[in-house]
Amino acid sequence: MEGALQDGFFDFVYQPFRDTDQAVKGIMILAFEVTDRVRALHALQDSEQRLRLAIEASAIGDWEMDLDSGALARSGKFDEIFGYQTSPAGWSYDQLLEHVIPEERAAFDGGEASGRSAGRLAHHEWKGRVEA
């Protein structure tokens, strides 16, 4: 034996061979080695789980915005921070801006736009209003 055996991941494709009457006369089997892709996916899932645990332990409200639609996906803690006893059906970026006091909206909106155009993390500190 030349080396130690290692676990790997493979995708298999089974393709029938048919004759002119469409009867199956054989099967071609293709195997694709996808170990790196599977391991990268597992590493990403582990990282996401660690981030989620850190966010929950820190009592941080988090949100993500769909850049095409402006729709926000957010955590229950995010809604709680804004004073909602029950989560509103949906949030948009415009609804988020309604919680920013008027004199800070331009700076908040400009910070988001610059972060989006630069493709980098943006940090905001702003005064807002929460539901009482």
The first five atom37 places (N, CA, C, CB, O) and aatype in JSON, in Angstrom:
{
  "aatype": [12, 6, 7, 0, 10, 5, 3, 7, 13, 13, 3, 13, 19, 18, 5, 14, 13, 1, 3, 16, 3, 5, 0, 19, 11, 7, 9, 12, 9, 10, 0, 13, 6, 19, 16, 3, 1, 19, 1, 0, 10, 8, 0, 10, 5, 3, 15, 6, 5, 1, 10, 1, 10, 0, 9, 6, 0, 15, 0, 9, 7, 3, 17, 6, 12, 3, 10, 3, 15, 7, 0, 10, 0, 1, 15, 7, 11, 13, 3, 6, 9, 13, 7, 18, 5, 16, 15, 14, 0, 7, 17, 15, 18, 3, 5, 10, 10, 6, 8, 19, 9, 14, 6, 6, 1, 0, 0, 13, 3, 7, 7, 6, 0, 15, 7, 1, 15, 0, 7, 1, 10, 0, 8, 8, 6, 17, 11, 7, 1, 19, 6, 0],
  "atom_mask": [
    [1, 1, 1, 1, 1],
    [1, 1, 1, 1, 1],
    [1, 1, 1, 0, 1],
    [1, 1, 1, 1, 1],
    [1, 1, 1, 1, 1],
    [1, 1, 1, 1, 1],
    [1, 1, 1, 1, 1],
    [1, 1, 1, 0, 1],
    [1, 1, 1, 1, 1],
    [1, 1, 1, 1, 1],
    [1, 1, 1, 1, 1],
    [1, 1, 1, 1, 1],
    [1, 1, 1, 1, 1],
    [1, 1, 1, 1, 1],
    [1, 1, 1, 1, 1],
    [1, 1, 1, 1, 1],
    [1, 1, 1, 1, 1],
    [1, 1, 1, 1, 1],
    [1, 1, 1, 1, 1],
    [1, 1, 1, 1, 1],
    [1, 1, 1, 1, 1],
    [1, 1, 1, 1, 1],
    [1, 1, 1, 1, 1],
    [1, 1, 1, 1, 1],
    [1, 1, 1, 1, 1],
    [1, 1, 1, 0, 1],
    [1, 1, 1, 1, 1],
    [1, 1, 1, 1, 1],
    [1, 1, 1, 1, 1],
    [1, 1, 1, 1, 1],
    [1, 1, 1, 1, 1],
    [1, 1, 1, 1, 1],
    [1, 1, 1, 1, 1],
    [1, 1, 1, 1, 1],
    [1, 1, 1, 1, 1],
    [1, 1, 1, 1, 1],
    [1, 1, 1, 1, 1],
    [1, 1, 1, 1, 1],
    [1, 1, 1, 1, 1],
    [1, 1, 1, 1, 1],
    [1, 1, 1, 1, 1],
    [1, 1, 1, 1, 1],
    [1, 1, 1, 1, 1],
    [1, 1, 1, 1, 1],
    [1, 1, 1, 1, 1],
    [1, 1, 1, 1, 1],
    [1, 1, 1, 1, 1],
    [1, 1, 1, 1, 1],
    [1, 1, 1, 1, 1],
    [1, 1, 1, 1, 1],
    [1, 1, 1, 1, 1],
    [1, 1, 1, 1, 1],
    [1, 1, 1, 1, 1],
    [1, 1, 1, 1, 1],
    [1, 1, 1, 1, 1],
    [1, 1, 1, 1, 1],
    [1, 1, 1, 1, 1],
    [1, 1, 1, 1, 1],
    [1, 1, 1, 1, 1],
    [1, 1, 1, 1, 1],
    [1, 1, 1, 0, 1],
    [1, 1, 1, 1, 1],
    [1, 1, 1, 1, 1],
    [1, 1, 1, 1, 1],
    [1, 1, 1, 1, 1],
    [1, 1, 1, 1, 1],
    [1, 1, 1, 1, 1],
    [1, 1, 1, 1, 1],
    [1, 1, 1, 1, 1],
    [1, 1, 1, 0, 1],
    [1, 1, 1, 1, 1],
    [1, 1, 1, 1, 1],
    [1, 1, 1, 1, 1],
    [1, 1, 1, 1, 1],
    [1, 1, 1, 1, 1],
    [1, 1, 1, 0, 1],
    [1, 1, 1, 1, 1],
    [1, 1, 1, 1, 1],
    [1, 1, 1, 1, 1],
    [1, 1, 1, 1, 1],
    [1, 1, 1, 1, 1],
    [1, 1, 1, 1, 1],
    [1, 1, 1, 0, 1],
    [1, 1, 1, 1, 1],
    [1, 1, 1, 1, 1],
    [1, 1, 1, 1, 1],
    [1, 1, 1, 1, 1],
    [1, 1, 1, 1, 1],
    [1, 1, 1, 1, 1],
    [1, 1, 1, 0, 1],
    [1, 1, 1, 1, 1],
    [1, 1, 1, 1, 1],
    [1, 1, 1, 1, 1],
    [1, 1, 1, 1, 1],
    [1, 1, 1, 1, 1],
    [1, 1, 1, 1, 1],
    [1, 1, 1, 1, 1],
    [1, 1, 1, 1, 1],
    [1, 1, 1, 1, 1],
    [1, 1, 1, 1, 1],
    [1, 1, 1, 1, 1],
    [1, 1, 1, 1, 1],
    [1, 1, 1, 1, 1],
    [1, 1, 1, 1, 1],
    [1, 1, 1, 1, 1],
    [1, 1, 1, 1, 1],
    [1, 1, 1, 1, 1],
    [1, 1, 1, 1, 1],
    [1, 1, 1, 1, 1],
    [1, 1, 1, 0, 1],
    [1, 1, 1, 0, 1],
    [1, 1, 1, 1, 1],
    [1, 1, 1, 1, 1],
    [1, 1, 1, 1, 1],
    [1, 1, 1, 0, 1],
    [1, 1, 1, 1, 1],
    [1, 1, 1, 1, 1],
    [1, 1, 1, 1, 1],
    [1, 1, 1, 0, 1],
    [1, 1, 1, 1, 1],
    [1, 1, 1, 1, 1],
    [1, 1, 1, 1, 1],
    [1, 1, 1, 1, 1],
    [1, 1, 1, 1, 1],
    [1, 1, 1, 1, 1],
    [1, 1, 1, 1, 1],
    [1, 1, 1, 1, 1],
    [1, 1, 1, 0, 1],
    [1, 1, 1, 1, 1],
    [1, 1, 1, 1, 1],
    [1, 1, 1, 1, 1],
    [1, 1, 1, 1, 1]
  ],
  "atom_positions": [
    [[0.84, -1.17, 0.0], [0.0, 0.0, 0.0], [0.89, 1.24, 0.0], [-0.96, 0.0, 1.22], [1.79, 1.36, 0.83]],
    [[0.64, 2.15, -0.93], [1.51, 3.3, -1.11], [1.3, 4.39, -0.07], [1.32, 3.87, -2.47], [2.27, 5.01, 0.36]],
    [[0.09, 4.66, 0.33], [-0.18, 5.74, 1.27], [-1.4, 5.43, 2.1], [0.0, 0.0, 0.0], [-2.12, 4.47, 1.84]],
    [[-1.63, 6.25, 3.08], [-2.78, 6.07, 3.95], [-4.06, 6.47, 3.21], [-2.62, 6.88, 5.24], [-4.06, 7.4, 2.39]],
    [[-5.13, 5.77, 3.5], [-6.43, 6.1, 2.91], [-6.99, 7.34, 3.58], [-7.41, 4.92, 3.03], [-6.84, 7.53, 4.79]],
    [[-7.64, 8.17, 2.8], [-8.27, 9.37, 3.33], [-9.71, 9.4, 2.87], [-7.52, 10.65, 2.86], [-10.06, 8.87, 1.82]],
    [[-10.56, 10.02, 3.69], [-11.96, 10.19, 3.29], [-12.04, 11.23, 2.2], [-12.83, 10.58, 4.5], [-11.29, 12.2, 2.19]],
    [[-12.96, 11.03, 1.29], [-13.2, 11.99, 0.23], [-14.68, 12.05, -0.09], [0.0, 0.0, 0.0], [-15.45, 11.21, 0.37]],
    [[-15.06, 13.03, -0.85], [-16.45, 13.21, -1.24], [-16.53, 13.23, -2.76], [-17.04, 14.52, -0.64], [-15.68, 13.82, -3.43]],
    [[-17.56, 12.56, -3.3], [-17.69, 12.42, -4.74], [-19.15, 12.6, -5.14], [-17.17, 11.05, -5.19], [-20.06, 12.17, -4.43]],
    [[-19.37, 13.22, -6.28], [-20.68, 13.26, -6.93], [-20.64, 12.25, -8.05], [-21.04, 14.7, -7.45], [-19.68, 12.2, -8.82]],
    [[-21.68, 11.44, -8.15], [-21.77, 10.44, -9.21], [-22.93, 10.77, -10.13], [-21.95, 9.03, -8.61], [-24.0, 11.19, -9.69]],
    [[-22.71, 10.59, -11.42], [-23.75, 10.78, -12.44], [-23.88, 9.46, -13.18], [-23.4, 11.97, -13.43], [-22.89, 8.91, -13.68]],
    [[-25.1, 8.95, -13.25], [-25.38, 7.69, -13.95], [-26.15, 8.02, -15.22], [-26.18, 6.68, -13.04], [-27.25, 8.57, -15.15]],
    [[-25.59, 7.68, -16.36], [-26.19, 8.0, -17.65], [-26.43, 6.7, -18.43], [-25.3, 8.97, -18.46], [-25.47, 5.99, -18.73]],
    [[-27.68, 6.4, -18.76], [-27.92, 5.16, -19.51], [-27.5, 5.3, -20.97], [-29.41, 4.77, -19.44], [-27.61, 6.37, -21.57]],
    [[-27.01, 4.18, -21.54], [-26.78, 4.07, -22.97], [-28.0, 3.39, -23.56], [-25.45, 3.28, -23.31], [-28.44, 2.35, -23.06]],
    [[-28.54, 3.95, -24.61], [-29.74, 3.4, -25.23], [-29.45, 3.04, -26.69], [-30.93, 4.39, -25.15], [-28.63, 3.67, -27.36]],
    [[-30.16, 2.0, -27.15], [-30.02, 1.65, -28.56], [-31.05, 2.45, -29.36], [-30.21, 0.11, -28.78], [-31.72, 3.32, -28.81]],
    [[-31.17, 2.15, -30.64], [-32.08, 2.92, -31.5], [-33.54, 2.75, -31.11], [-31.9, 2.52, -32.95], [-34.38, 3.58, -31.46]],
    [[-33.85, 1.67, -30.37], [-35.22, 1.46, -29.89], [-35.43, 2.04, -28.49], [-35.55, -0.03, -29.89], [-36.47, 1.82, -27.87]],
    [[-34.43, 2.77, -27.99], [-34.44, 3.4, -26.67], [-34.36, 2.4, -25.52], [-35.69, 4.23, -26.52], [-34.66, 2.75, -24.37]],
    [[-33.98, 1.18, -25.8], [-33.76, 0.2, -24.73], [-32.39, 0.46, -24.1], [-33.85, -1.27, -25.29], [-31.43, 0.76, -24.81]],
    [[-32.31, 0.35, -22.79], [-31.06, 0.59, -22.08], [-30.13, -0.59, -22.32], [-31.3, 0.81, -20.55], [-30.48, -1.74, -22.04]],
    [[-28.94, -0.3, -22.84], [-27.94, -1.32, -23.16], [-26.72, -1.24, -22.26], [-27.51, -1.2, -24.61], [-25.87, -2.14, -22.29]],
    [[-26.62, -0.19, -21.47], [-25.49, -0.02, -20.57], [-25.64, 1.27, -19.79], [0.0, 0.0, 0.0], [-26.55, 2.07, -20.03]],
    [[-24.74, 1.45, -18.87], [-24.76, 2.66, -18.05], [-23.34, 3.22, -17.97], [-25.32, 2.37, -16.62], [-22.38, 2.5, -17.69]],
    [[-23.23, 4.52, -18.23], [-21.97, 5.2, -18.04], [-22.04, 5.89, -16.68], [-21.68, 6.23, -19.21], [-23.02, 6.57, -16.36]],
    [[-20.99, 5.71, -15.89], [-20.95, 6.32, -14.57], [-19.78, 7.3, -14.53], [-20.81, 5.23, -13.45], [-18.64, 6.93, -14.81]],
    [[-20.08, 8.54, -14.18], [-19.06, 9.57, -14.04], [-18.94, 9.92, -12.56], [-19.4, 10.84, -14.91], [-19.94, 10.05, -11.87]],
    [[-17.73, 10.06, -12.1], [-17.49, 10.45, -10.71], [-16.68, 11.74, -10.7], [-16.74, 9.32, -9.93], [-15.69, 11.89, -11.41]],
    [[-17.13, 12.67, -9.88], [-16.45, 13.95, -9.73], [-16.03, 14.09, -8.27], [-17.37, 15.13, -10.17], [-16.86, 14.0, -7.36]],
    [[-14.76, 14.33, -8.06], [-14.23, 14.5, -6.71], [-14.56, 15.91, -6.25], [-12.69, 14.23, -6.66], [-14.15, 16.88, -6.89]],
    [[-15.31, 16.05, -5.13], [-15.78, 17.35, -4.65], [-15.38, 17.58, -3.19], [-17.3, 17.45, -4.8], [-16.02, 18.36, -2.48]],
    [[-14.32, 16.92, -2.75], [-13.89, 17.0, -1.36], [-13.63, 18.43, -0.91], [-12.65, 16.16, -1.14], [-14.09, 18.84, 0.15]],
    [[-12.9, 19.18, -1.7], [-12.58, 20.57, -1.31], [-13.84, 21.4, -1.17], [-11.65, 21.21, -2.33], [-13.96, 22.2, -0.23]],
    [[-14.78, 21.23, -2.09], [-16.04, 21.99, -2.03], [-16.85, 21.63, -0.78], [-16.87, 21.73, -3.3], [-17.39, 22.51, -0.12]],
    [[-16.93, 20.35, -0.47], [-17.68, 19.9, 0.71], [-17.01, 20.4, 1.99], [-17.8, 18.37, 0.73], [-17.69, 20.86, 2.9]],
    [[-15.71, 20.31, 2.05], [-15.0, 20.79, 3.25], [-15.15, 22.3, 3.41], [-13.51, 20.42, 3.17], [-15.29, 22.8, 4.53]],
    [[-15.13, 23.03, 2.3], [-15.33, 24.49, 2.38], [-16.74, 24.81, 2.86], [-15.07, 25.15, 0.99], [-16.93, 25.73, 3.65]],
    [[-17.72, 24.06, 2.39], [-19.1, 24.25, 2.83], [-19.22, 23.98, 4.33], [-20.06, 23.34, 2.03], [-19.87, 24.74, 5.05]],
    [[-18.61, 22.9, 4.8], [-18.64, 22.58, 6.23], [-17.97, 23.68, 7.06], [-17.96, 21.23, 6.5], [-18.47, 24.05, 8.12]],
    [[-16.85, 24.2, 6.58], [-16.16, 25.27, 7.29], [-17.03, 26.53, 7.35], [-14.8, 25.59, 6.61], [-17.08, 27.19, 8.38]],
    [[-17.71, 26.85, 6.26], [-18.61, 28.0, 6.24], [-19.76, 27.81, 7.22], [-19.15, 28.23, 4.82], [-20.12, 28.73, 7.95]],
    [[-20.35, 26.62, 7.24], [-21.44, 26.34, 8.16], [-20.98, 26.45, 9.61], [-22.02, 24.94, 7.89], [-21.69, 26.99, 10.45]],
    [[-19.79, 25.94, 9.91], [-19.24, 26.05, 11.27], [-19.03, 27.52, 11.64], [-17.9, 25.28, 11.37], [-19.34, 27.92, 12.76]],
    [[-18.51, 28.3, 10.71], [-18.27, 29.72, 10.96], [-19.59, 30.46, 11.21], [-17.52, 30.36, 9.79], [-19.68, 31.28, 12.12]],
    [[-20.59, 30.16, 10.39], [-21.89, 30.8, 10.57], [-22.5, 30.44, 11.92], [-22.84, 30.39, 9.44], [-23.12, 31.28, 12.57]],
    [[-22.33, 29.18, 12.36], [-22.85, 28.76, 13.65], [-22.14, 29.51, 14.79], [-22.7, 27.24, 13.82], [-22.78, 29.94, 15.74]],
    [[-20.82, 29.66, 14.69], [-20.08, 30.39, 15.72], [-20.52, 31.86, 15.77], [-18.56, 30.3, 15.46], [-20.68, 32.42, 16.85]],
    [[-20.73, 32.46, 14.61], [-21.2, 33.85, 14.56], [-22.57, 33.96, 15.2], [-21.24, 34.36, 13.1], [-22.8, 34.87, 16.0]],
    [[-23.48, 33.06, 14.86], [-24.83, 33.09, 15.43], [-24.77, 32.97, 16.95], [-25.7, 31.95, 14.82], [-25.46, 33.7, 17.66]],
    [[-23.95, 32.05, 17.47], [-23.82, 31.88, 18.91], [-23.26, 33.14, 19.56], [-22.92, 30.69, 19.24], [-23.72, 33.54, 20.64]],
    [[-22.28, 33.78, 18.92], [-21.7, 35.01, 19.46], [-22.73, 36.13, 19.48], [-20.47, 35.43, 18.65], [-22.79, 36.89, 20.44]],
    [[-23.52, 36.25, 18.44], [-24.54, 37.29, 18.37], [-25.59, 37.07, 19.44], [-25.2, 37.31, 16.97], [-26.0, 38.01, 20.13]],
    [[-26.03, 35.82, 19.6], [-27.05, 35.52, 20.61], [-26.51, 35.77, 22.01], [-27.53, 34.07, 20.48], [-27.22, 36.32, 22.85]],
    [[-25.27, 35.36, 22.28], [-24.69, 35.54, 23.61], [-24.48, 37.02, 23.93], [-23.36, 34.79, 23.71], [-24.51, 37.41, 25.1]],
    [[-24.27, 37.84, 22.92], [-24.02, 39.27, 23.11], [-25.3, 40.09, 23.15], [-23.12, 39.78, 22.03], [-25.25, 41.3, 23.39]],
    [[-26.43, 39.46, 22.9], [-27.73, 40.15, 22.86], [-27.71, 41.29, 21.83], [-28.08, 40.71, 24.25], [-28.22, 42.38, 22.09]],
    [[-27.13, 41.01, 20.68], [-27.05, 41.97, 19.59], [-28.19, 41.69, 18.61], [-25.66, 41.9, 18.87], [-28.47, 40.53, 18.29]],
    [[-28.84, 42.73, 18.15], [-29.81, 42.57, 17.09], [-29.1, 42.68, 15.75], [0.0, 0.0, 0.0], [-28.32, 43.61, 15.55]],
    [[-29.35, 41.76, 14.86], [-28.67, 41.79, 13.56], [-29.69, 41.81, 12.44], [-27.72, 40.59, 13.4], [-30.83, 41.36, 12.58]],
    [[-29.24, 42.36, 11.31], [-30.09, 42.42, 10.14], [-29.24, 42.35, 8.88], [-30.94, 43.69, 10.14], [-28.05, 42.68, 8.88]],
    [[-29.87, 41.9, 7.82], [-29.25, 41.85, 6.5], [-30.21, 42.5, 5.53], [-28.89, 40.38, 6.06], [-31.43, 42.38, 5.68]],
    [[-29.66, 43.18, 4.52], [-30.51, 43.83, 3.54], [-30.27, 43.24, 2.16], [-30.25, 45.34, 3.53], [-29.13, 43.08, 1.73]],
    [[-31.36, 42.93, 1.47], [-31.29, 42.52, 0.07], [-31.08, 43.8, -0.74], [-32.61, 41.74, -0.39], [-31.95, 44.67, -0.76]],
    [[-29.93, 43.91, -1.4], [-29.59, 45.16, -2.09], [-30.5, 45.45, -3.28], [-28.16, 45.11, -2.55], [-30.66, 46.6, -3.67]],
    [[-31.09, 44.41, -3.85], [-31.99, 44.63, -4.99], [-33.36, 45.15, -4.55], [-32.16, 43.35, -5.78], [-33.88, 46.1, -5.14]],
    [[-33.93, 44.53, -3.52], [-35.29, 44.9, -3.11], [-35.34, 45.88, -1.94], [-36.05, 43.67, -2.75], [-36.35, 46.54, -1.74]],
    [[-34.25, 45.97, -1.17], [-34.25, 46.79, 0.03], [-34.91, 46.13, 1.22], [0.0, 0.0, 0.0], [-35.0, 46.73, 2.29]],
    [[-35.36, 44.88, 1.06], [-36.01, 44.15, 2.16], [-34.96, 43.78, 3.21], [-36.73, 42.88, 1.64], [-33.82, 43.45, 2.89]],
    [[-35.37, 43.85, 4.47], [-34.49, 43.5, 5.57], [-34.9, 42.16, 6.17], [-34.5, 44.6, 6.65], [-36.08, 41.92, 6.4]],
    [[-33.93, 41.31, 6.4], [-34.12, 40.11, 7.21], [-33.44, 40.42, 8.53], [-33.52, 38.8, 6.52], [-32.29, 40.87, 8.55]],
    [[-34.13, 40.19, 9.63], [-33.55, 40.59, 10.9], [-33.91, 39.57, 11.98], [-34.04, 41.99, 11.3], [-34.81, 38.74, 11.82]],
    [[-33.18, 39.67, 13.08], [-33.4, 38.76, 14.19], [-34.52, 39.3, 15.08], [-32.11, 38.58, 15.01], [-34.88, 40.47, 15.0]],
    [[-35.06, 38.42, 15.92], [-36.06, 38.85, 16.89], [-35.5, 39.88, 17.84], [0.0, 0.0, 0.0], [-36.21, 40.79, 18.27]],
    [[-34.21, 39.76, 18.17], [-33.57, 40.72, 19.08], [-33.54, 42.1, 18.44], [-32.14, 40.26, 19.44], [-33.69, 43.11, 19.14]],
    [[-33.34, 42.17, 17.13], [-33.36, 43.45, 16.41], [-34.71, 44.14, 16.63], [-33.1, 43.24, 14.89], [-34.77, 45.32, 16.97]],
    [[-35.81, 43.38, 16.42], [-37.14, 43.94, 16.63], [-37.34, 44.36, 18.08], [-38.22, 42.93, 16.22], [-37.92, 45.41, 18.37]],
    [[-36.85, 43.53, 19.0], [-36.98, 43.83, 20.42], [-36.25, 45.12, 20.79], [-36.43, 42.66, 21.26], [-36.78, 45.93, 21.55]],
    [[-35.06, 45.31, 20.25], [-34.3, 46.53, 20.51], [-35.08, 47.77, 20.08], [-32.94, 46.49, 19.79], [-35.02, 48.81, 20.72]],
    [[-35.83, 47.64, 18.98], [-36.62, 48.76, 18.48], [-37.97, 48.87, 19.18], [-36.83, 48.62, 16.99], [-38.81, 49.68, 18.78]],
    [[-38.19, 48.05, 20.22], [-39.36, 48.2, 21.06], [-40.59, 47.44, 20.62], [0.0, 0.0, 0.0], [-41.67, 47.65, 21.17]],
    [[-40.46, 46.57, 19.66], [-41.62, 45.81, 19.2], [-41.81, 44.56, 20.07], [-41.45, 45.41, 17.72], [-40.88, 43.77, 20.25]],
    [[-43.02, 44.4, 20.6], [-43.34, 43.2, 21.38], [-43.51, 42.0, 20.45], [-44.61, 43.41, 22.22], [-43.12, 40.88, 20.79]],
    [[-44.1, 42.23, 19.3], [-44.2, 41.2, 18.26], [-43.53, 41.74, 17.02], [-45.7, 40.8, 17.97], [-43.57, 42.93, 16.74]],
    [[-42.91, 40.85, 16.28], [-42.16, 41.28, 15.09], [-43.1, 41.77, 14.0], [-41.3, 40.12, 14.56], [-44.07, 41.09, 13.67]],
    [[-42.83, 42.95, 13.44], [-43.61, 43.41, 12.29], [-43.47, 42.42, 11.13], [-43.16, 44.84, 11.86], [-42.46, 41.73, 11.02]],
    [[-44.48, 42.37, 10.29], [-44.48, 41.4, 9.19], [-43.26, 41.53, 8.29], [-45.74, 41.56, 8.36], [-42.73, 40.52, 7.83]],
    [[-42.81, 42.72, 8.06], [-41.65, 42.9, 7.2], [-41.04, 44.26, 7.43], [0.0, 0.0, 0.0], [-41.71, 45.21, 7.84]],
    [[-39.77, 44.35, 7.17], [-39.07, 45.62, 7.3], [-38.42, 45.92, 5.96], [-38.01, 45.6, 8.46], [-38.01, 45.02, 5.23]],
    [[-38.34, 47.19, 5.65], [-37.57, 47.63, 4.5], [-36.54, 48.63, 5.0], [-38.5, 48.25, 3.39], [-36.6, 49.08, 6.14]],
    [[-35.62, 48.98, 4.14], [-34.63, 49.98, 4.51], [-35.31, 51.31, 4.83], [-33.6, 50.16, 3.38], [-34.9, 52.02, 5.74]],
    [[-36.35, 51.64, 4.06], [-37.08, 52.9, 4.32], [-37.73, 52.88, 5.7], [-38.15, 53.13, 3.24], [-37.76, 53.9, 6.38]],
    [[-38.25, 51.71, 6.13], [-38.83, 51.62, 7.46], [-37.75, 51.77, 8.53], [-39.56, 50.27, 7.63], [-38.0, 52.37, 9.58]],
    [[-36.58, 51.24, 8.28], [-35.47, 51.43, 9.22], [-35.14, 52.91, 9.34], [-34.23, 50.62, 8.77], [-34.92, 53.42, 10.44]],
    [[-35.09, 53.6, 8.21], [-34.78, 55.04, 8.23], [-35.81, 55.82, 9.04], [-34.73, 55.58, 6.82], [-35.47, 56.86, 9.61]],
    [[-37.05, 55.34, 9.1], [-38.07, 56.04, 9.88], [-37.72, 56.06, 11.37], [-39.43, 55.39, 9.68], [-38.19, 56.92, 12.1]],
    [[-36.89, 55.11, 11.82], [-36.47, 55.06, 13.22], [-35.29, 55.98, 13.5], [-36.12, 53.64, 13.62], [-34.96, 56.23, 14.66]],
    [[-34.65, 56.48, 12.47], [-33.53, 57.4, 12.63], [-34.11, 58.81, 12.72], [-32.49, 57.28, 11.44], [-34.95, 59.19, 11.91]],
    [[-33.65, 59.58, 13.72], [-34.21, 60.92, 13.85], [-33.88, 61.73, 12.59], [-33.67, 61.64, 15.13], [-32.81, 61.54, 11.99]],
    [[-34.77, 62.61, 12.19], [-34.63, 63.29, 10.89], [-33.28, 63.94, 10.65], [-35.67, 64.33, 10.77], [-32.74, 63.85, 9.55]],
    [[-32.71, 64.6, 11.66], [-31.44, 65.3, 11.43], [-30.26, 64.35, 11.24], [-31.15, 66.23, 12.6], [-29.17, 64.8, 10.88]],
    [[-30.43, 63.06, 11.47], [-29.34, 62.09, 11.28], [-29.56, 61.19, 10.07], [-29.19, 61.22, 12.52], [-28.67, 60.41, 9.72]],
    [[-30.71, 61.28, 9.42], [-31.03, 60.36, 8.32], [-30.07, 60.49, 7.15], [-32.44, 60.6, 7.84], [-29.66, 59.48, 6.58]],
    [[-29.7, 61.69, 6.77], [-28.81, 61.86, 5.62], [-27.46, 61.21, 5.89], [-28.62, 63.36, 5.29], [-26.9, 60.56, 5.0]],
    [[-26.92, 61.39, 7.09], [-25.63, 60.79, 7.43], [-25.73, 59.27, 7.46], [-25.13, 61.31, 8.78], [-24.84, 58.57, 6.97]],
    [[-26.83, 58.75, 8.04], [-27.03, 57.3, 8.09], [-27.14, 56.74, 6.68], [-28.29, 56.95, 8.91], [-26.47, 55.77, 6.33]],
    [[-27.98, 57.36, 5.87], [-28.2, 56.9, 4.5], [-26.92, 57.02, 3.68], [-29.32, 57.7, 3.84], [-26.63, 56.13, 2.87]],
    [[-26.16, 58.09, 3.88], [-24.89, 58.25, 3.16], [-23.86, 57.22, 3.58], [0.0, 0.0, 0.0], [-23.1, 56.74, 2.74]],
    [[-23.83, 56.87, 4.86], [-22.9, 55.84, 5.34], [-23.22, 54.49, 4.75], [0.0, 0.0, 0.0], [-22.32, 53.74, 4.38]],
    [[-24.5, 54.17, 4.66], [-24.92, 52.9, 4.06], [-24.54, 52.88, 2.58], [-26.44, 52.68, 4.23], [-24.02, 51.88, 2.09]],
    [[-24.79, 53.97, 1.88], [-24.48, 54.04, 0.45], [-22.98, 53.92, 0.2], [-25.01, 55.34, -0.14], [-22.56, 53.25, -0.74]],
    [[-22.17, 54.57, 1.03], [-20.71, 54.49, 0.82], [-20.21, 53.08, 1.12], [-19.98, 55.52, 1.72], [-19.32, 52.59, 0.42]],
    [[-20.76, 52.44, 2.14], [-20.37, 51.06, 2.43], [-20.75, 50.14, 1.29], [0.0, 0.0, 0.0], [-19.99, 49.24, 0.94]],
    [[-21.93, 50.36, 0.71], [-22.39, 49.52, -0.39], [-21.51, 49.73, -1.62], [-23.86, 49.84, -0.73], [-21.1, 48.75, -2.25]],
    [[-21.22, 50.97, -1.98], [-20.45, 51.23, -3.19], [-18.99, 50.79, -3.05], [-20.5, 52.71, -3.54], [-18.38, 50.37, -4.02]],
    [[-18.45, 50.88, -1.84], [-17.06, 50.47, -1.62], [-16.95, 48.97, -1.4], [-16.47, 51.21, -0.43], [-15.85, 48.41, -1.44]],
    [[-18.09, 48.31, -1.16], [-18.08, 46.87, -0.93], [-17.35, 46.51, 0.36], [0.0, 0.0, 0.0], [-16.64, 45.51, 0.43]],
    [[-17.54, 47.33, 1.38], [-16.84, 47.08, 2.64], [-17.79, 47.3, 3.8], [-15.6, 48.0, 2.78], [-18.92, 47.77, 3.64]],
    [[-17.33, 46.93, 4.96], [-18.09, 47.09, 6.19], [-18.34, 48.57, 6.47], [-17.38, 46.44, 7.36], [-17.43, 49.39, 6.35]],
    [[-19.55, 48.89, 6.84], [-19.88, 50.25, 7.25], [-20.31, 50.21, 8.71], [-21.01, 50.87, 6.34], [-20.96, 49.26, 9.14]],
    [[-19.95, 51.22, 9.45], [-20.32, 51.3, 10.87], [-21.1, 52.59, 11.07], [-19.06, 51.25, 11.8], [-20.7, 53.65, 10.61]],
    [[-22.21, 52.47, 11.78], [-23.04, 53.65, 12.04], [-23.29, 53.81, 13.51], [-24.36, 53.57, 11.28], [-23.56, 52.83, 14.21]],
    [[-23.21, 55.02, 13.98], [-23.73, 55.37, 15.29], [-24.71, 56.49, 15.03], [-22.59, 55.8, 16.32], [-24.37, 57.5, 14.41]],
    [[-25.93, 56.33, 15.51], [-26.95, 57.31, 15.22], [-27.99, 57.3, 16.31], [-27.6, 57.04, 13.86], [-28.11, 56.35, 17.07]],
    [[-28.74, 58.39, 16.38], [-29.83, 58.5, 17.33], [-31.09, 58.04, 16.62], [-29.98, 59.97, 17.87], [-31.34, 58.37, 15.46]],
    [[-31.87, 57.27, 17.35], [-33.08, 56.77, 16.74], [-34.25, 56.79, 17.71], [0.0, 0.0, 0.0], [-34.09, 57.12, 18.89]],
    [[-35.39, 56.44, 17.21], [-36.6, 56.33, 18.0], [-37.05, 54.89, 18.03], [-37.72, 57.24, 17.44], [-36.99, 54.18, 17.03]],
    [[-37.49, 54.47, 19.2], [-37.99, 53.11, 19.34], [-39.46, 53.17, 19.77], [-37.14, 52.3, 20.38], [-39.93, 54.17, 20.33]],
    [[-40.17, 52.09, 19.5], [-41.56, 52.0, 19.91], [-41.62, 51.93, 21.43], [-42.25, 50.78, 19.27], [-40.87, 51.18, 22.04]],
    [[-42.51, 52.7, 22.03], [-42.64, 52.7, 23.49], [-43.72, 51.74, 23.94], [-42.95, 54.11, 24.01], [-43.97, 51.61, 25.13]]
  ]
}
